[in-house]
Amino acid sequence: MKTFSIQPTINLTNSLSTFFKELAVGKTDVLLTNKYIITPHLNPADLPLDVIYLEDYLQGEPTDAAADKLLTKVTEKNYQRIIAIGGGSVIDNAKLLVYGSGKTIAEIAATGQQLPKKRQLIIVPTTTGTGSEVTNVAVFNFLEKGTKAGLAYPAMFADQVYLIADLAKTMPYKVFATSSIDALVHAIESYLSPKATSFSKIFSVAAMKTIIQGYLQIILADQVGQTPQGQQLQKFLEASTMAGVAFGNAGCGPVHALAYPIGATYHIAHGQSNYLVFNGTFNKYQELGTDLSQLNHILAEVLPVEPTSALTELNKLINHILPNQSLSEIGMDQKTCQEFAASVIANQQRLMVNSPIKLTETDVADIYQKLL
């Protein structure tokens, strides 16, 4: 049986000050954010709630060690609501805080399916890629395992999501590029997933078209290197959330699975890790005879090009937005390819089962090797 649902309520709000007024925040609320995100808009000291800055606990992408420090921090008071304003790292860490006090990430990983939700979660995304605001997935680098792994439990869904484009306007261009590429991969992988439904595909296709059209406008206006603003930025933000709805229902697949050990080992942004292996993964699909005709027609319509060249032209388009690298440029070699392939098969079956065609460890190693 296939299902489709949108768990949190999605709200569109003009400004951060309006957001805090609507929520009527108070002393039983705690805000998890980054200082550089919040301070251009208001002085957090003026808010009647506690503020935790993620950078005091974490530099880079989420780890299990940093998560445990945050879980300990929120035991200090009996908070009723967690408010997360930020990108993927803020959002993923905030999802763990809904379980109340006295938990570790290891305990949540082992028993999260049964643990009750003790706190409400309100999320405001500030990048154009994670989509995590509408999913129950949180991804962490488990340091001893040397790979990233996703947790996904019912309690980790947000209760409310607010989209405020004004918050994302100071996003550095590379963050915009890598995060929007991540959203595009979310849309494409969820479209191809065996778990996809006619409902989830509506969101996948809408996200794909919006992001590609946005890229074409950026190139046409000679604005590569500049983060979009205003309504154009709002469209990317909404497309990211649409892609989040799609992959929250249908899942992501091998592109994400292959990207995780790269991100964990080389500390590369998640969207960029996806980009590194996207073309190679789809080349492997075509080599194995995967039917990509419906996807090709959708891409061809919006690019616009012939369906047979749609994926090639899409890669050219993305490369205009952010030039790609080879895996050897980031430090990978033949040995690393074999090690990462084994890690993917051992640790990323949650994602690999969403492949449109079964990939073996040999297939995965070959994808990596051809991208060196």
C-alpha atoms as one frame of an Amber mdcrd trajectory, in Angstrom:
protein
   0.000   0.000   0.000   1.238   3.480  -0.888   0.290   6.539   1.165   0.618
  10.314   0.886   0.431  12.952   3.598   1.580  16.459   4.476   2.179  16.535
   8.210   2.942  20.132   9.250   0.823  23.148   8.467   2.710  25.389   6.004
   2.408  29.147   6.563   3.607  32.070   4.436   4.633  35.096   6.524   6.141
  38.420   5.447   8.669  39.011   8.208  10.337  37.520  11.242   8.782  40.063
  13.592   5.296  39.088  12.338   6.195  35.439  12.883   7.133  35.964  16.548
   3.984  38.012  17.169   1.773  35.316  15.641   3.386  32.686  17.847   3.151
  34.814  21.021   6.485  33.393  22.191   7.268  33.173  25.890   9.499  31.658
  28.549   8.539  28.070  27.796   9.875  28.438  24.235  13.460  27.960  23.087
  14.892  29.148  19.771  17.611  27.138  18.017  19.327  29.171  15.312  22.619
  30.667  14.098  23.722  34.101  15.208  24.495  35.217  11.656  20.945  34.300
  10.596  18.976  36.005  13.334  20.947  39.143  14.238  20.500  40.999  10.894
  16.745  40.939  11.539  16.361  41.550  15.274  18.138  41.478  18.613  17.445
  38.065  20.181  17.843  39.638  23.635  14.608  41.525  22.960  12.659  38.268
  22.665  10.999  36.770  25.774  12.462  33.306  25.137  15.778  31.467  25.449
  18.103  31.308  22.445  20.592  28.551  21.645  23.152  29.226  18.915  24.077
  26.073  17.035  27.623  27.293  16.350  28.331  27.071  20.074  27.952  23.288
  19.721  28.693  22.474  16.105  30.915  23.635  13.260  29.855  22.081   9.952
  27.205  19.425   9.368  25.404  17.577  12.219  27.267  14.953  14.245  26.093
  12.555  16.935  28.533  14.113  19.436  27.181  17.646  18.963  23.601  16.375
  19.090  24.200  14.877  22.535  25.534  18.208  23.810  22.386  19.968  22.602
  20.144  17.299  24.105  21.862  17.876  27.444  21.462  21.657  27.104  17.683
  21.528  26.675  17.278  19.561  29.901  17.939  22.797  31.827  14.335  24.010
  31.543  10.892  22.552  30.909  10.490  23.879  27.379   7.161  23.335  25.626
   8.055  24.490  22.119  11.204  24.215  20.006  11.520  26.959  17.373  14.122
  26.230  14.690  15.247  29.019  12.356  18.027  27.975  10.002  19.292  25.548
   7.414  19.524  21.784   7.448  21.880  21.534  10.422  19.616  23.609  12.663
  16.492  21.773  11.526  17.934  18.279  11.917  19.183  18.975  15.436  15.866
  20.591  16.424  13.975  17.417  15.495  15.791  15.473  18.206  14.752  17.982
  20.871  11.043  17.097  20.661  11.502  14.002  22.824  11.946  15.901  26.061
  14.767  15.660  28.572  17.224  12.921  29.409  17.616  11.401  25.936  20.740
  10.674  23.891  20.908  10.375  20.127  21.786   6.688  20.515  18.613   6.138
  22.532  16.531   8.060  20.015  18.088   6.075  17.142  17.235   2.806  18.888
  13.764   3.575  20.273  12.533   6.713  18.488   9.644   4.863  16.882   8.100
   4.284  20.313   9.174   7.448  22.130   6.358  10.007  22.629   6.643  13.610
  21.475   6.993  15.927  24.466   7.486  19.293  22.748   5.978  21.095  19.757
   8.302  21.857  16.850   8.073  24.981  14.693  10.472  25.304  11.754  11.500
  28.272   9.605  13.923  27.189   6.831  16.489  29.760   5.706  18.037  27.932
   2.749  16.512  26.840  -0.532  17.294  23.157  -0.396  16.859  21.054   2.689
  13.112  20.365   2.439  13.630  18.935   5.907  11.054  21.299   7.369   8.252
  19.057   6.053   9.854  15.662   6.655  10.610  13.609   9.746  14.136  12.833
   8.525  17.254  14.064  10.331  20.716  13.123   9.064  23.794  12.909  11.291
  27.417  11.992  10.835  27.975   9.122  13.248  31.641   9.703  13.886  32.696
   6.222  14.989  30.911   4.613  12.026  32.462   7.116   9.619  29.248   7.663
   7.679  26.053   9.660   7.711  22.783   8.000   8.600  19.216   9.243   8.688
  16.737   8.962  11.551  13.046   9.144  10.643  10.384   8.766  13.336   6.781
  10.056  13.553   7.465  12.426  16.476  10.111  14.267  14.435   7.606  15.947
  12.108   7.206  19.682  12.670   3.847  20.970  13.862   4.124  24.266  11.965
   6.344  25.458   9.105   6.777  29.117   8.179   8.294  30.256   4.865   9.839
  33.739   5.105  11.908  34.603   2.018  13.269  37.737   3.721  15.301  35.468
   6.022  17.075  33.769   3.124  18.153  36.904   1.240  21.576  37.087   2.951
  22.378  33.473   2.067  25.823  33.262   0.375  25.609  32.338  -3.304  27.382
  28.995  -2.859  24.897  28.046  -0.121  22.055  28.999  -2.462  23.598  26.967
  -5.299  24.350  23.806  -3.306  21.055  23.870  -1.421  18.904  24.439  -4.513
  20.774  21.638  -6.307  19.954  19.461  -3.298  16.268  20.366  -3.688  16.402
  19.518  -7.392  17.899  16.107  -6.580  15.166  15.597  -3.958  12.555  16.278
  -6.618  14.089  13.986  -9.235  14.868  11.076  -6.906  11.427  11.173  -5.305
   9.841  11.172  -8.766  11.702   7.970  -9.692  11.191   6.227  -6.354   9.119
   3.019  -6.336   7.239   4.598  -3.413   6.117   7.566  -5.512   2.388   8.129
  -5.988   0.427  10.312  -8.369   0.124  12.790  -5.477   3.818  12.917  -4.552
   4.763  13.244  -8.232   2.756  16.467  -8.483   5.095  17.997  -5.905   8.205
  16.450  -7.501   7.366  17.869 -10.916   6.397  21.311  -9.597   9.691  21.548
  -7.697  11.747  20.408 -10.695  10.149  22.902 -13.047  10.371  25.820 -10.620
  14.066  25.256  -9.857  15.077  24.725 -13.509  13.099  27.793 -14.622  14.788
  29.752 -11.843  18.228  28.648 -13.019  17.409  29.622 -16.599  16.323  33.085
 -15.421  19.539  33.530 -13.422  21.665  32.675 -16.464  19.572  34.795 -18.838
  19.867  37.808 -16.507  23.633  37.238 -16.115  23.189  36.868 -12.351  25.279
  33.752 -11.749  27.134  34.358  -8.493  24.310  36.399  -6.961  21.732  34.973
  -4.576  18.227  35.602  -5.973  16.076  38.116  -4.155  12.409  38.956  -3.683
   9.809  36.876  -5.485  12.453  34.846  -7.300  13.935  33.761  -3.972  10.452
  32.998  -2.623   9.888  30.620  -5.549  13.092  28.716  -4.779  12.093  28.520
  -1.109   8.650  27.156  -1.993  10.156  24.699  -4.504  12.448  23.371  -1.787
   9.440  22.743   0.458   7.535  21.101  -2.399  10.489  18.782  -2.992  10.499
  18.089   0.741   6.855  17.013   0.616   7.704  14.751  -2.332  10.690  12.988
  -0.804   9.047  12.933   2.617   6.487  10.616   1.058   8.443   8.800  -1.664
  11.976   8.961  -0.287  15.316   9.794  -1.866  17.528   7.213  -3.529  21.048
   6.212  -4.545  22.310   9.734  -5.289  21.833  10.604  -1.625  23.164   7.220
  -0.524  26.390   7.652  -2.499  26.741  11.251  -1.326  26.638  10.468   2.391
  30.085   8.883   2.835  31.572  11.690   0.727  30.049  14.371   2.937  30.989
  12.546   6.125  34.608  11.990   5.094  35.444  15.210   3.257  33.071  17.569
   5.099  31.511  18.777   1.876  28.089  20.459   1.876  25.290  17.956   1.399
  23.983  19.519  -1.816  27.462  19.579  -3.320  28.023  15.914  -2.378  24.809
  15.031  -4.214  25.927  17.019  -7.235  29.268  15.154  -7.353  27.541  11.786
  -7.871  24.302  12.817  -9.622  25.489  12.494 -13.219  27.391   9.262 -12.579
  24.393   7.649 -10.898  22.111   8.505 -13.806  24.695   7.286 -16.311  24.601
   3.947 -14.472  20.790   3.898 -14.613  20.936   4.357 -18.384  23.677   1.742
 -18.746  21.476  -0.781 -16.879  18.462   0.014 -19.073  16.347   1.934 -16.559
  13.265   3.520 -18.117  13.756   7.271 -17.619  11.483   8.327 -20.472   8.829
  10.068 -18.354  11.469  12.027 -16.432  13.227  12.946 -19.668  10.013  14.338
 -21.151   9.394  16.502 -18.068  12.944  17.856 -18.130  12.837  18.359 -21.896
   9.669  20.428 -21.649  11.109  22.925 -19.202  14.700  23.153 -20.484  13.517
  23.048 -23.459  15.429  20.358 -25.401  14.856  16.978 -27.012  14.039  14.247
 -24.450  17.022  12.147 -25.509  19.416  14.910 -24.440  17.474  16.133 -21.388
  19.793  14.766 -18.681  22.912  15.925 -20.534  21.495  19.429 -20.896  20.371
  19.469 -17.266  23.941  18.745 -16.151  25.226  21.549 -18.388  22.680  23.910
 -16.835  23.627  22.994 -13.270  27.302  23.345 -14.157  26.606  26.978 -15.113
  25.133  27.575 -11.669  27.980  25.788  -9.860  30.940  24.200 -11.690  31.313
  20.556 -10.732  34.421  18.646  -9.622  35.786  15.168 -10.159  35.984  12.856
  -7.166  39.767  12.760  -7.458  39.804  16.545  -6.946  38.278  16.115  -3.487
  40.752  13.362  -2.577  39.090  10.082  -3.571  40.979   7.225  -5.239  40.291
   3.648  -6.343  40.596   2.320  -2.795  38.199   4.940  -1.444  35.689   4.035
  -4.155  35.650   0.419  -3.001  35.406   1.383   0.680  32.582   3.841   0.069
  30.677   1.319  -2.073  30.812  -1.202   0.775  29.672   1.492   3.225  26.721
   2.455   1.024  25.472  -1.125   0.773  25.969  -1.716   4.501  24.601   1.574
   5.877  22.287   3.198   3.332  19.610   0.616   2.523  16.956   3.103   3.739
  17.821   5.027   0.548  18.976   2.271  -1.790  15.566   0.575  -1.682  14.185
   3.668  -3.425  16.318   3.120  -6.522  14.388   2.718  -9.796  16.663  -0.279
 -10.471  18.652  -2.487  -8.095  22.286  -1.418  -7.730  24.929  -3.831  -6.438
  28.107  -2.977  -4.552  29.967  -3.441  -7.858  27.618  -0.959  -9.554  28.156
   1.602  -6.796  31.944   1.222  -6.924  31.806   1.650 -10.711  29.812   4.874
 -10.370  32.442   6.300  -8.030  35.352   5.108 -10.174  34.026   6.655 -13.383
  33.725  10.002 -11.574  37.373  10.095 -10.434
